[in-house]
């Protein structure tokens, strides 16, 4: 009987796509996906370590499998991803029942490592730890990908980060930037379109810093344009960019291709120049606002989203007020906001975490309350009464209606029977701060294909 595996994923879209790659590798080796951990012979937890609570959540989840491992020593437990890279041997010390710890550069070795664990059962003891970084200029190519969505294809274009923001653990857990060859990316995108995927999501830790490792001069804007020109791809998304790496050419490409989603993530983190400097964000609040203005003048409506951290070491009330001012001026349609928490191996880790917890909580609640009002106002102004095309993603939370997303990333709930991956035209009848409601207009007409334009070096 084939061995069964179950992969549980904590974290971002990069983690989700890494799990798709791991699933593809295991399936290629003859293993079968299980519907639940209780049915699996191998349990893999793919992890995120950006926030302190994320790492705590990993150990809490692992603890739930301790009794099963004791009752069934053949049950294999593995931890992969950013927490695995961060903790290494420490994870085996804290959770000695874990069999395998695999870092972010070595997913391709998981089938062989699992077999080594299986063959080494007689040598009970510390789990196997594999967390070395590879020195290759490009990530290892993994052709076997078991995509979890039937309509959206996640495609990695680069991994790692060179920015060294003082609060961020990503350079330690993911390493320095490594870019995939453009030819490989475009081949994967064409294959996805040929297989019937209508949307692609281009992924990278600083996705818009992409440069073809062949030194062809082919950069993010060139790649984005070429992907948008692929027949059959009705939507092209990308995440997560760094504001500093947006060039005018990329803004022009986003404005020029109607199938490139007009939702742009611009992580602000803080509106205070002194805090931004300590964060090593490489821009000032004025520079950030000028970038926003470039997008607003590009000739196409752009829905902005962002990340904000409150309570960073040394953040004063004046610093926080400056953040509120910038948030109010930009008009973000969505926001991920967090209280600062020290992360190991970061520059800020030894700094005094001098903003009291109750102050962090008050500032976060104030920010979120203001942002909720901004979102509600923007939804009324920009969507209420208007017709939108929605890509259906599945059942809504009520279990009866459907939900999908607009080109600008807005969640719309509606009554219907469409399957995930279908398009439907809706008129927005009601709005809330986080989602919209719509009613059917007519079935969306088939897309006529993206506008074709030449941009930069071709591959």
C-alpha positions as a Markdown table, in Angstrom:
| # | Residue | x | y | z |
|---|---|---|---|---|
| 1 | Unk | 0.0 | 0.0 | 0.0 |
| 2 | Unk | 1.3 | 3.4 | -0.9 |
| 3 | Unk | 2.4 | 5.6 | 2.0 |
| 4 | Unk | 0.1 | 8.6 | 2.7 |
| 5 | Unk | 1.2 | 12.1 | 3.5 |
| 6 | Unk | -0.5 | 15.2 | 4.9 |
| 7 | Unk | 0.9 | 18.7 | 4.6 |
| 8 | Unk | -0.3 | 21.5 | 6.8 |
| 9 | Unk | 0.7 | 25.0 | 5.9 |
| 10 | Unk | 1.1 | 28.1 | 8.1 |
| 11 | Unk | 2.0 | 31.4 | 6.5 |
| 12 | Unk | 1.9 | 33.3 | 3.3 |
| 13 | Unk | 1.4 | 32.4 | -0.4 |
| 14 | Unk | 5.1 | 31.5 | -0.7 |
| 15 | Unk | 4.6 | 28.8 | 2.0 |
| 16 | Unk | 1.4 | 27.6 | 0.3 |
| 17 | Unk | 3.2 | 27.2 | -3.1 |
| 18 | Unk | 6.2 | 25.5 | -1.4 |
| 19 | Unk | 3.7 | 23.0 | 0.0 |
| 20 | Unk | 2.4 | 22.5 | -3.6 |
| 21 | Unk | 5.9 | 21.7 | -4.7 |
| 22 | Unk | 6.5 | 19.3 | -1.8 |
| 23 | Unk | 3.2 | 17.6 | -2.6 |
| 24 | Unk | 4.2 | 17.2 | -6.2 |
| 25 | Unk | 7.6 | 15.7 | -5.2 |
| 26 | Unk | 6.0 | 13.2 | -2.8 |
| 27 | Unk | 3.2 | 12.2 | -5.3 |
| 28 | Unk | 5.9 | 11.7 | -8.0 |
| 29 | Unk | 7.5 | 9.2 | -5.6 |
| 30 | Unk | 4.3 | 7.2 | -5.4 |
| 31 | Unk | 2.9 | 8.6 | -2.1 |
| 32 | Unk | -0.7 | 9.6 | -1.8 |
| 33 | Unk | -2.2 | 12.7 | -0.2 |
| 34 | Unk | -4.4 | 12.0 | 2.9 |
| 35 | Unk | -7.5 | 14.0 | 3.6 |
| 36 | Unk | -6.7 | 14.3 | 7.3 |
| 37 | Unk | -3.5 | 14.0 | 9.5 |
| 38 | Unk | -5.1 | 10.9 | 11.2 |
| 39 | Unk | -5.0 | 9.1 | 7.9 |
| 40 | Unk | -1.4 | 9.9 | 7.1 |
| 41 | Unk | 1.8 | 8.0 | 7.6 |
| 42 | Unk | 3.8 | 11.2 | 7.1 |
| 43 | Unk | 2.8 | 14.6 | 8.6 |
| 44 | Unk | 4.7 | 17.7 | 7.4 |
| 45 | Unk | 4.1 | 21.1 | 8.9 |
| 46 | Unk | 5.2 | 23.9 | 6.6 |
| 47 | Unk | 5.9 | 27.0 | 8.7 |
| 48 | Unk | 6.2 | 30.7 | 8.9 |
| 49 | Unk | 8.3 | 32.7 | 11.4 |
| 50 | Unk | 7.6 | 36.3 | 10.4 |
| 51 | Unk | 5.7 | 36.9 | 13.7 |
| 52 | Unk | 6.5 | 35.6 | 17.1 |
| 53 | Unk | 3.1 | 34.0 | 17.6 |
| 54 | Unk | 3.6 | 32.0 | 14.3 |
| 55 | Unk | 6.6 | 30.2 | 15.8 |
| 56 | Unk | 4.7 | 29.5 | 19.1 |
| 57 | Unk | 1.8 | 28.2 | 17.0 |
| 58 | Unk | 4.2 | 25.6 | 15.4 |
| 59 | Unk | 5.3 | 24.1 | 18.7 |
| 60 | Unk | 1.7 | 24.1 | 20.0 |
| 61 | Unk | 0.6 | 22.2 | 16.9 |
| 62 | Unk | 3.4 | 19.7 | 17.1 |
| 63 | Unk | 2.5 | 19.0 | 20.7 |
| 64 | Unk | -0.9 | 17.7 | 19.5 |
| 65 | Unk | 0.9 | 14.8 | 17.7 |
| 66 | Unk | 3.2 | 13.8 | 20.6 |
| 67 | Unk | 0.9 | 11.1 | 21.9 |
| 68 | Unk | 0.2 | 9.6 | 18.5 |
| 69 | Unk | 4.0 | 9.4 | 17.9 |
| 70 | Unk | 4.4 | 7.6 | 21.2 |
| 71 | Unk | 1.7 | 5.1 | 20.3 |
| 72 | Unk | 3.0 | 4.7 | 16.7 |
| 73 | Unk | 6.7 | 5.2 | 16.3 |
| 74 | Unk | 6.4 | 4.6 | 12.5 |
| 75 | Unk | 4.3 | 7.8 | 12.2 |
| 76 | Unk | 6.7 | 10.3 | 10.7 |
| 77 | Unk | 6.6 | 14.0 | 11.7 |
| 78 | Unk | 8.5 | 16.6 | 9.7 |
| 79 | Unk | 8.8 | 20.4 | 10.0 |
| 80 | Unk | 9.8 | 22.4 | 7.0 |
| 81 | Unk | 10.0 | 26.1 | 6.1 |
| 82 | Unk | 11.0 | 29.2 | 7.9 |
| 83 | Unk | 10.6 | 28.0 | 11.5 |
| 84 | Unk | 12.6 | 24.9 | 10.6 |
| 85 | Unk | 15.3 | 27.1 | 9.1 |
| 86 | Unk | 15.2 | 29.4 | 12.2 |
| 87 | Unk | 15.2 | 26.7 | 14.8 |
| 88 | Unk | 17.4 | 23.9 | 13.3 |
| 89 | Unk | 18.8 | 21.6 | 16.0 |
| 90 | Unk | 16.9 | 23.6 | 18.6 |
| 91 | Unk | 13.6 | 22.2 | 17.3 |
| 92 | Unk | 14.8 | 18.7 | 17.9 |
| 93 | Unk | 15.8 | 19.6 | 21.4 |
| 94 | Unk | 12.4 | 21.2 | 22.1 |
| 95 | Unk | 10.4 | 18.5 | 20.3 |
| 96 | Unk | 12.5 | 15.3 | 20.2 |
| 97 | Unk | 9.6 | 13.3 | 18.7 |
| 98 | Unk | 10.1 | 15.3 | 15.4 |
| 99 | Unk | 11.8 | 13.1 | 12.8 |
| 100 | Unk | 12.8 | 15.7 | 10.2 |
| 101 | Unk | 13.6 | 19.4 | 10.1 |
| 102 | Unk | 14.1 | 20.8 | 6.6 |
| 103 | Unk | 15.0 | 24.4 | 5.8 |
| 104 | Unk | 13.8 | 26.6 | 2.9 |
| 105 | Unk | 16.5 | 25.7 | 0.4 |
| 106 | Unk | 16.2 | 22.0 | 0.5 |
| 107 | Unk | 12.5 | 21.1 | -0.3 |
| 108 | Unk | 13.8 | 19.0 | -3.3 |
| 109 | Unk | 15.6 | 16.7 | -0.9 |
| 110 | Unk | 12.5 | 15.8 | 1.2 |
| 111 | Unk | 11.6 | 12.5 | -0.5 |
| 112 | Unk | 15.2 | 11.2 | 0.0 |
| 113 | Unk | 15.4 | 12.5 | 3.6 |
| 114 | Unk | 12.1 | 10.8 | 4.4 |
| 115 | Unk | 13.4 | 7.6 | 3.1 |
| 116 | Unk | 16.6 | 8.0 | 5.2 |
| 117 | Unk | 14.4 | 8.5 | 8.2 |
| 118 | Unk | 12.4 | 5.4 | 7.4 |
| 119 | Unk | 15.5 | 3.3 | 6.8 |
| 120 | Unk | 17.0 | 4.5 | 10.0 |
| 121 | Unk | 14.2 | 3.6 | 12.4 |
| 122 | Unk | 16.4 | 1.2 | 14.2 |
| 123 | Unk | 18.6 | 4.2 | 15.2 |
| 124 | Unk | 16.1 | 6.0 | 17.4 |
| 125 | Unk | 17.3 | 9.4 | 18.5 |
| 126 | Unk | 17.6 | 13.0 | 17.4 |
| 127 | Unk | 15.7 | 13.9 | 14.2 |
| 128 | Unk | 17.5 | 14.6 | 11.0 |
| 129 | Unk | 18.2 | 18.4 | 10.5 |
| 130 | Unk | 18.8 | 19.8 | 7.0 |
| 131 | Unk | 19.0 | 23.6 | 7.0 |
| 132 | Unk | 22.0 | 24.5 | 4.9 |
| 133 | Unk | 21.8 | 27.3 | 2.3 |
| 134 | Unk | 22.6 | 26.6 | -1.3 |
| 135 | Unk | 25.0 | 28.9 | -3.1 |
| 136 | Unk | 23.4 | 28.5 | -6.5 |
| 137 | Unk | 22.5 | 31.7 | -8.3 |
| 138 | Unk | 19.0 | 30.4 | -9.0 |
| 139 | Unk | 16.6 | 28.3 | -6.9 |
| 140 | Unk | 16.4 | 24.5 | -7.6 |
| 141 | Unk | 13.8 | 23.9 | -10.3 |
| 142 | Unk | 10.9 | 21.6 | -9.2 |
| 143 | Unk | 8.8 | 20.5 | -12.1 |
| 144 | Unk | 6.4 | 18.3 | -10.2 |
| 145 | Unk | 3.9 | 20.8 | -8.6 |
| 146 | Unk | 0.6 | 19.6 | -7.2 |
| 147 | Unk | -1.5 | 22.8 | -7.5 |
| 148 | Unk | -4.2 | 23.2 | -4.8 |
| 149 | Unk | -6.3 | 25.5 | -7.0 |
| 150 | Unk | -8.0 | 24.5 | -10.2 |
| 151 | Unk | -7.9 | 28.0 | -11.6 |
| 152 | Unk | -5.0 | 29.9 | -10.0 |
| 153 | Unk | -1.4 | 28.9 | -10.6 |
| 154 | Unk | 1.2 | 30.1 | -8.1 |
| 155 | Unk | 4.6 | 30.6 | -9.8 |
| 156 | Unk | 7.8 | 31.4 | -7.9 |
| 157 | Unk | 10.0 | 33.9 | -9.8 |
| 158 | Unk | 12.5 | 34.7 | -7.0 |
| 159 | Unk | 13.3 | 33.7 | -3.4 |
| 160 | Unk | 15.1 | 35.4 | -0.6 |
| 161 | Unk | 15.7 | 39.1 | 0.2 |
| 162 | Unk | 18.7 | 41.4 | 0.2 |
| 163 | Unk | 17.0 | 44.3 | 2.1 |
| 164 | Unk | 18.0 | 43.6 | 5.7 |
| 165 | Unk | 15.1 | 45.5 | 7.3 |
| 166 | Unk | 16.0 | 45.6 | 11.0 |
| 167 | Unk | 12.8 | 43.9 | 12.2 |
| 168 | Unk | 12.6 | 41.1 | 9.6 |
| 169 | Unk | 13.8 | 37.6 | 9.9 |
| 170 | Unk | 13.2 | 36.7 | 6.2 |
| 171 | Unk | 16.9 | 37.2 | 5.1 |
| 172 | Unk | 17.9 | 34.7 | 7.7 |
| 173 | Unk | 15.2 | 32.1 | 7.0 |
| 174 | Unk | 15.2 | 32.5 | 3.2 |
| 175 | Unk | 18.7 | 33.7 | 2.4 |
| 176 | Unk | 19.8 | 36.2 | -0.2 |
| 177 | Unk | 17.9 | 36.9 | -3.4 |
| 178 | Unk | 17.9 | 34.1 | -5.9 |
| 179 | Unk | 16.1 | 34.6 | -9.2 |
| 180 | Unk | 14.7 | 31.9 | -11.6 |
| 181 | Unk | 15.6 | 32.2 | -15.3 |
| 182 | Unk | 13.0 | 34.1 | -17.2 |
| 183 | Unk | 12.7 | 31.3 | -19.8 |
| 184 | Unk | 11.7 | 28.8 | -17.0 |
| 185 | Unk | 9.1 | 31.2 | -15.5 |
| 186 | Unk | 7.5 | 31.9 | -18.9 |
| 187 | Unk | 7.5 | 28.2 | -19.8 |
| 188 | Unk | 5.7 | 27.4 | -16.5 |
| 189 | Unk | 3.2 | 30.3 | -17.1 |
| 190 | Unk | 2.5 | 29.1 | -20.7 |
| 191 | Unk | 2.0 | 25.5 | -19.4 |
| 192 | Unk | -0.4 | 26.8 | -16.7 |
| 193 | Unk | -2.5 | 28.6 | -19.3 |
| 194 | Unk | -2.4 | 25.6 | -21.6 |
| 195 | Unk | -3.7 | 23.5 | -18.7 |
| 196 | Unk | -6.7 | 25.8 | -18.2 |
| 197 | Unk | -5.5 | 28.0 | -15.4 |
| 198 | Unk | -7.0 | 31.5 | -15.9 |
| 199 | Unk | -4.9 | 33.3 | -13.3 |
| 200 | Unk | -1.3 | 33.3 | -12.3 |
| 201 | Unk | 0.2 | 34.7 | -9.1 |
| 202 | Unk | 3.9 | 35.6 | -9.4 |
| 203 | Unk | 5.7 | 35.1 | -6.1 |
| 204 | Unk | 8.8 | 36.4 | -4.4 |
| 205 | Unk | 9.9 | 37.8 | -1.1 |
| 206 | Unk | 10.7 | 41.1 | -2.9 |
| 207 | Unk | 9.0 | 40.1 | -6.1 |
| 208 | Unk | 9.6 | 43.3 | -8.0 |
| 209 | Unk | 13.4 | 43.2 | -7.5 |
| 210 | Unk | 13.5 | 40.3 | -10.0 |
| 211 | Unk | 16.4 | 40.2 | -12.4 |
| 212 | Unk | 17.0 | 37.4 | -14.9 |
| 213 | Unk | 20.2 | 35.5 | -13.6 |
| 214 | Unk | 21.4 | 35.2 | -17.1 |
| 215 | Unk | 22.4 | 38.9 | -17.0 |
| 216 | Unk | 20.2 | 39.5 | -20.1 |
| 217 | Unk | 18.9 | 42.8 | -18.6 |
| 218 | Unk | 15.5 | 41.3 | -18.4 |
| 219 | Unk | 13.8 | 42.6 | -15.2 |
| 220 | Unk | 10.5 | 42.5 | -13.3 |
| 221 | Unk | 8.6 | 44.9 | -15.7 |
| 222 | Unk | 9.7 | 42.9 | -18.7 |
| 223 | Unk | 8.7 | 39.6 | -17.1 |
| 224 | Unk | 5.3 | 41.0 | -16.0 |
| 225 | Unk | 4.6 | 42.2 | -19.5 |
| 226 | Unk | 5.5 | 38.9 | -21.1 |
| 227 | Unk | 3.4 | 36.9 | -18.7 |
| 228 | Unk | 0.4 | 39.2 | -19.3 |
| 229 | Unk | 0.7 | 38.6 | -23.1 |
| 230 | Unk | 0.2 | 34.8 | -22.7 |
| 231 | Unk | -3.1 | 33.8 | -24.3 |
| 232 | Unk | -5.6 | 32.4 | -21.9 |
| 233 | Unk | -4.4 | 34.2 | -18.8 |
| 234 | Unk | -7.2 | 36.5 | -17.8 |
| 235 | Unk | -5.6 | 37.7 | -14.6 |
| 236 | Unk | -2.0 | 38.2 | -13.5 |
| 237 | Unk | -1.2 | 39.0 | -9.9 |
| 238 | Unk | 2.1 | 39.4 | -8.0 |
| 239 | Unk | 3.2 | 39.5 | -4.4 |
| 240 | Unk | 5.0 | 40.7 | -2.3 |
| 241 | Unk | 6.8 | 43.8 | -3.6 |
| 242 | Unk | 9.1 | 46.2 | -1.8 |
| 243 | Unk | 8.2 | 49.9 | -2.5 |
| 244 | Unk | 11.8 | 50.8 | -3.1 |
| 245 | Unk | 12.0 | 48.3 | -6.1 |
| 246 | Unk | 9.1 | 49.8 | -8.1 |
| 247 | Unk | 10.4 | 51.4 | -11.3 |
| 248 | Unk | 8.5 | 53.7 | -13.7 |
| 249 | Unk | 8.6 | 50.9 | -16.3 |
| 250 | Unk | 6.7 | 48.5 | -13.9 |
| 251 | Unk | 4.1 | 51.1 | -13.2 |
| 252 | Unk | 3.6 | 51.7 | -17.0 |
| 253 | Unk | 3.2 | 47.9 | -17.5 |
| 254 | Unk | 0.6 | 47.6 | -14.8 |
| 255 | Unk | -1.3 | 50.6 | -16.4 |
| 256 | Unk | -1.0 | 49.1 | -19.9 |
| 257 | Unk | -2.2 | 45.5 | -19.5 |
| 258 | Unk | -5.9 | 45.1 | -18.5 |
| 259 | Unk | -5.4 | 41.5 | -17.3 |
| 260 | Unk | -2.7 | 42.6 | -14.8 |
| 261 | Unk | -4.7 | 43.1 | -11.6 |
| 262 | Unk | -4.9 | 46.7 | -10.5 |
| 263 | Unk | -4.3 | 45.8 | -6.8 |
| 264 | Unk | -0.8 | 46.8 | -5.7 |
| 265 | Unk | 0.6 | 46.0 | -2.3 |
| 266 | Unk | 2.8 | 48.7 | -0.9 |
| 267 | Unk | 4.1 | 47.8 | 2.6 |
| 268 | Unk | 4.4 | 51.1 | 4.5 |
| 269 | Unk | 5.4 | 49.7 | 7.9 |
| 270 | Unk | 5.5 | 53.2 | 9.4 |
| 271 | Unk | 4.8 | 56.8 | 8.4 |
| 272 | Unk | 7.5 | 58.3 | 10.6 |
| 273 | Unk | 10.8 | 59.0 | 9.0 |
| 274 | Unk | 12.8 | 58.3 | 12.2 |
| 275 | Unk | 11.1 | 54.9 | 12.6 |
| 276 | Unk | 11.6 | 54.1 | 8.9 |
| 277 | Unk | 15.3 | 54.9 | 9.3 |
| 278 | Unk | 15.6 | 52.5 | 12.2 |
| 279 | Unk | 13.7 | 49.9 | 10.3 |
| 280 | Unk | 16.1 | 50.3 | 7.4 |
| 281 | Unk | 13.3 | 50.6 | 4.9 |
| 282 | Unk | 15.3 | 52.7 | 2.4 |
| 283 | Unk | 12.7 | 55.4 | 1.9 |
| 284 | Unk | 11.1 | 58.3 | 3.6 |
| 285 | Unk | 7.3 | 59.0 | 4.1 |
| 286 | Unk | 7.5 | 61.7 | 1.4 |
| 287 | Unk | 9.2 | 59.3 | -1.1 |
| 288 | Unk | 6.5 | 56.7 | -0.4 |
| 289 | Unk | 3.7 | 59.3 | -1.0 |
| 290 | Unk | 5.4 | 60.3 | -4.3 |
| 291 | Unk | 5.4 | 56.6 | -5.3 |
| 292 | Unk | 1.7 | 56.4 | -4.5 |
| 293 | Unk | 1.0 | 59.5 | -6.6 |
| 294 | Unk | 2.8 | 57.9 | -9.5 |
| 295 | Unk | 0.4 | 55.0 | -9.4 |
| 296 | Unk | -2.6 | 57.4 | -8.9 |
| 297 | Unk | -1.5 | 59.3 | -12.1 |
| 298 | Unk | -0.9 | 56.2 | -14.2 |
| 299 | Unk | -4.2 | 56.3 | -16.0 |
| 300 | Unk | -5.8 | 53.3 | -14.3 |
| 301 | Unk | -7.5 | 53.1 | -10.9 |
| 302 | Unk | -5.2 | 51.3 | -8.4 |
| 303 | Unk | -6.4 | 49.6 | -5.2 |
| 304 | Unk | -3.6 | 49.8 | -2.6 |
| 305 | Unk | -3.0 | 47.4 | 0.3 |
| 306 | Unk | -0.3 | 47.7 | 2.9 |
| 307 | Unk | 1.4 | 46.4 | 6.0 |
| 308 | Unk | 1.9 | 48.5 | 9.2 |
| 309 | Unk | 3.8 | 47.7 | 12.4 |
| 310 | Unk | 3.0 | 49.7 | 15.5 |
| 311 | Unk | 5.1 | 49.9 | 18.7 |
| 312 | Unk | 8.5 | 49.6 | 17.0 |
| 313 | Unk | 11.3 | 50.3 | 19.4 |
| 314 | Unk | 11.5 | 54.1 | 20.1 |
| 315 | Unk | 8.1 | 54.8 | 18.4 |
| 316 | Unk | 6.7 | 58.0 | 20.1 |
| 317 | Unk | 3.1 | 59.3 | 20.0 |
| 318 | Unk | 4.3 | 61.8 | 17.3 |
| 319 | Unk | 5.7 | 58.9 | 15.2 |
| 320 | Unk | 2.4 | 57.1 | 15.5 |
| 321 | Unk | 0.4 | 60.2 | 14.6 |
| 322 | Unk | 2.6 | 60.5 | 11.5 |
| 323 | Unk | 1.6 | 56.9 | 10.5 |
| 324 | Unk | -2.1 | 57.8 | 10.8 |
| 325 | Unk | -1.5 | 60.9 | 8.6 |
| 326 | Unk | 0.1 | 58.9 | 5.8 |
| 327 | Unk | -2.5 | 56.1 | 6.0 |
| 328 | Unk | -5.2 | 58.7 | 5.8 |
| 329 | Unk | -3.6 | 60.4 | 2.8 |
| 330 | Unk | -3.0 | 57.3 | 0.8 |
| 331 | Unk | -6.4 | 55.6 | 1.2 |
| 332 | Unk | -5.5 | 51.9 | 1.4 |
| 333 | Unk | -8.3 | 49.5 | 0.5 |
| 334 | Unk | -6.9 | 46.9 | 2.8 |
| 335 | Unk | -4.2 | 46.6 | 5.5 |
| 336 | Unk | -2.4 | 44.0 | 7.5 |
| 337 | Unk | -1.4 | 45.6 | 10.8 |
| 338 | Unk | 0.6 | 44.1 | 13.7 |
| 339 | Unk | 2.1 | 45.0 | 17.1 |
| 340 | Unk | 6.0 | 44.8 | 16.9 |
| 341 | Unk | 7.5 | 41.6 | 18.3 |
| 342 | Unk | 11.2 | 41.0 | 18.4 |
| 343 | Unk | 12.5 | 38.3 | 16.1 |
| 344 | Unk | 15.7 | 36.3 | 16.6 |
| 345 | Unk | 18.7 | 37.0 | 14.4 |
| 346 | Unk | 17.4 | 40.5 | 13.4 |
| 347 | Unk | 19.2 | 43.7 | 14.0 |
| 348 | Unk | 16.5 | 45.0 | 16.2 |
| 349 | Unk | 16.4 | 41.9 | 18.4 |
| 350 | Unk | 18.8 | 43.3 | 21.1 |
| 351 | Unk | 17.2 | 46.7 | 21.1 |
| 352 | Unk | 15.0 | 47.6 | 24.1 |
| 353 | Unk | 11.4 | 46.8 | 23.3 |
| 354 | Unk | 10.4 | 50.1 | 25.0 |
| 355 | Unk | 6.8 | 50.6 | 23.9 |
| 356 | Unk | 4.6 | 49.2 | 26.6 |
| 357 | Unk | 2.2 | 46.4 | 25.6 |
| 358 | Unk | -0.9 | 48.4 | 26.5 |
| 359 | Unk | 0.3 | 51.3 | 24.4 |
| 360 | Unk | 0.9 | 49.0 | 21.4 |
| 361 | Unk | -2.6 | 47.6 | 21.8 |
| 362 | Unk | -4.1 | 51.1 | 22.0 |
| 363 | Unk | -2.3 | 52.2 | 18.9 |
| 364 | Unk | -3.2 | 49.1 | 17.0 |
| 365 | Unk | -6.9 | 49.4 | 17.8 |
| 366 | Unk | -6.8 | 53.1 | 16.9 |
| 367 | Unk | -5.2 | 52.4 | 13.5 |
| 368 | Unk | -7.5 | 49.5 | 12.8 |
| 369 | Unk | -10.6 | 51.6 | 13.7 |
| 370 | Unk | -9.5 | 54.4 | 11.4 |
| 371 | Unk | -8.6 | 51.9 | 8.6 |
| 372 | Unk | -12.0 | 50.2 | 8.9 |
| 373 | Unk | -13.7 | 53.6 | 8.3 |
| 374 | Unk | -11.4 | 54.3 | 5.3 |
| 375 | Unk | -12.2 | 51.0 | 3.7 |
| 376 | Unk | -15.9 | 51.4 | 4.1 |
| 377 | Unk | -15.8 | 54.9 | 2.6 |
| 378 | Unk | -13.7 | 53.8 | -0.3 |
| 379 | Unk | -15.9 | 50.8 | -1.0 |
| 380 | Unk | -19.0 | 53.1 | -1.1 |
| 381 | Unk | -17.3 | 55.5 | -3.5 |
| 382 | Unk | -15.6 | 53.0 | -5.8 |
| 383 | Unk | -17.9 | 50.0 | -5.9 |
| 384 | Unk | -21.4 | 50.6 | -4.7 |
| 385 | Unk | -23.9 | 50.4 | -7.7 |
| 386 | Unk | -21.2 | 49.5 | -10.2 |
| 387 | Unk | -20.7 | 46.4 | -12.3 |
| 388 | Unk | -17.7 | 44.2 | -11.8 |
| 389 | Unk | -16.3 | 41.0 | -13.2 |
| 390 | Unk | -15.7 | 38.4 | -10.4 |
| 391 | Unk | -13.6 | 35.3 | -10.6 |
| 392 | Unk | -15.4 | 32.8 | -8.5 |
| 393 | Unk | -13.3 | 31.1 | -5.8 |
| 394 | Unk | -15.9 | 28.9 | -4.0 |
| 395 | Unk | -18.5 | 28.8 | -1.3 |
| 396 | Unk | -19.0 | 31.9 | 0.9 |
| 397 | Unk | -18.7 | 31.6 | 4.7 |
| 398 | Unk | -22.4 | 31.0 | 5.1 |
| 399 | Unk | -22.0 | 27.7 | 3.2 |
| 400 | Unk | -24.8 | 28.7 | 0.7 |
| 401 | Unk | -23.7 | 31.7 | -1.4 |
| 402 | Unk | -20.6 | 32.0 | -3.6 |
| 403 | Unk | -17.7 | 34.4 | -3.3 |
| 404 | Unk | -15.1 | 35.6 | -5.7 |
| 405 | Unk | -12.7 | 38.5 | -6.3 |
| 406 | Unk | -12.7 | 41.5 | -8.6 |
| 407 | Unk | -9.7 | 42.4 | -10.6 |
| 408 | Unk | -8.7 | 44.8 | -7.8 |
| 409 | Unk | -8.8 | 41.9 | -5.2 |
| 410 | Unk | -12.1 | 42.8 | -3.6 |
| 411 | Unk | -14.1 | 39.9 | -2.1 |
| 412 | Unk | -17.7 | 39.8 | -3.4 |
| 413 | Unk | -20.4 | 37.5 | -2.0 |
| 414 | Unk | -23.3 | 36.6 | -4.2 |
| 415 | Unk | -26.1 | 34.1 | -4.7 |
| 416 | Unk | -25.3 | 31.6 | -7.5 |
| 417 | Unk | -24.2 | 28.2 | -8.5 |
| 418 | Unk | -21.0 | 28.9 | -10.4 |
| 419 | Unk | -18.0 | 26.7 | -9.8 |
| 420 | Unk | -14.6 | 28.0 | -8.7 |
| 421 | Unk | -12.7 | 29.3 | -11.8 |
| 422 | Unk | -15.8 | 30.7 | -13.6 |
| 423 | Unk | -16.3 | 34.4 | -14.3 |
| 424 | Unk | -19.5 | 36.2 | -13.5 |
| 425 | Unk | -20.6 | 39.9 | -13.9 |
| 426 | Unk | -22.2 | 41.4 | -10.8 |
| 427 | Unk | -23.6 | 44.7 | -9.7 |
| 428 | Unk | -22.5 | 45.7 | -6.2 |
| 429 | Unk | -25.6 | 46.2 | -4.1 |
| 430 | Unk | -24.1 | 46.5 | -0.6 |
| 431 | Unk | -20.6 | 47.1 | 0.9 |
| 432 | Unk | -18.9 | 46.5 | 4.2 |
| 433 | Unk | -15.4 | 47.4 | 5.3 |
| 434 | Unk | -14.0 | 44.0 | 4.3 |
| 435 | Unk | -16.2 | 42.6 | 1.5 |
| 436 | Unk | -18.9 | 43.5 | -0.9 |
| 437 | Unk | -22.3 | 42.0 | -1.9 |
| 438 | Unk | -23.5 | 41.7 | -5.5 |
| 439 | Unk | -26.2 | 40.4 | -7.7 |
| 440 | Unk | -25.9 | 38.8 | -11.1 |
| 441 | Unk | -26.1 | 41.0 | -14.2 |
| 442 | Unk | -25.2 | 38.7 | -17.1 |
| 443 | Unk | -22.6 | 36.0 | -17.6 |
| 444 | Unk | -19.2 | 37.6 | -18.3 |
| 445 | Unk | -18.2 | 37.6 | -21.9 |
| 446 | Unk | -15.2 | 35.6 | -22.9 |
| 447 | Unk | -12.0 | 37.8 | -22.6 |
| 448 | Unk | -10.6 | 39.0 | -25.9 |
| 449 | Unk | -7.0 | 38.6 | -24.7 |
| 450 | Unk | -4.6 | 41.2 | -23.2 |
| 451 | Unk | -3.5 | 44.3 | -25.0 |
| 452 | Unk | -0.1 | 43.6 | -26.6 |
| 453 | Unk | 2.8 | 45.9 | -26.2 |
| 454 | Unk | 6.5 | 45.7 | -26.4 |
| 455 | Unk | 8.4 | 46.4 | -23.1 |
| 456 | Unk | 12.1 | 46.2 | -22.8 |
| 457 | Unk | 14.4 | 43.2 | -23.5 |
| 458 | Unk | 12.6 | 40.1 | -24.8 |
| 459 | Unk | 13.6 | 36.6 | -23.8 |
